[in-house]
Amino acid sequence: MSAEPLIRTLGKMLLLHKSLNQLAKQKTDILKSGDTVALNNLLKEEKKHIQALQKVETERQQVSIAFLARKHANDFTNPTIVDCINFANTAEKIKLTQIKSELQQQIQILSNQNELNQQLLKQSLQFVNLSLDILKPEIDTYNYERPGQSFQYEEGRSIFNSKA
């Protein structure tokens, strides 16, 4: 039987990864500009892509199982693309190998872009924390003192007057 349904499903997966890569690049620009509204909208779009990828992955698993069952290889519960390549004819092997290679490339690009975005987020958080530290006054003492009088804590002596 033909691997064409599997090739179509992997094609959908490849398109979704390419689209997700474009979103990741947009996220980098948004993180650099600090536009939180645009970032929130992009995250919603990214979530939709991830959900679509999960559906296509489920479809890929089902199509792969069906393909391998037709090839009398019933012992696969979660088949990989490599498993399907091993049972495909020569022309299908070429197409499947090409799509597998393109998917790996897109996943690597996405991974690199996400790592960059994570570093940008970390730097942004460090900047925010630094800004808050600068704006927050540091309290020297937690007790009120008379002007010109300094308090020194003595070991073994309570700071409270216990005579009442």
Beta strands, then each sheet from edge to edge (+ up, - down):
end
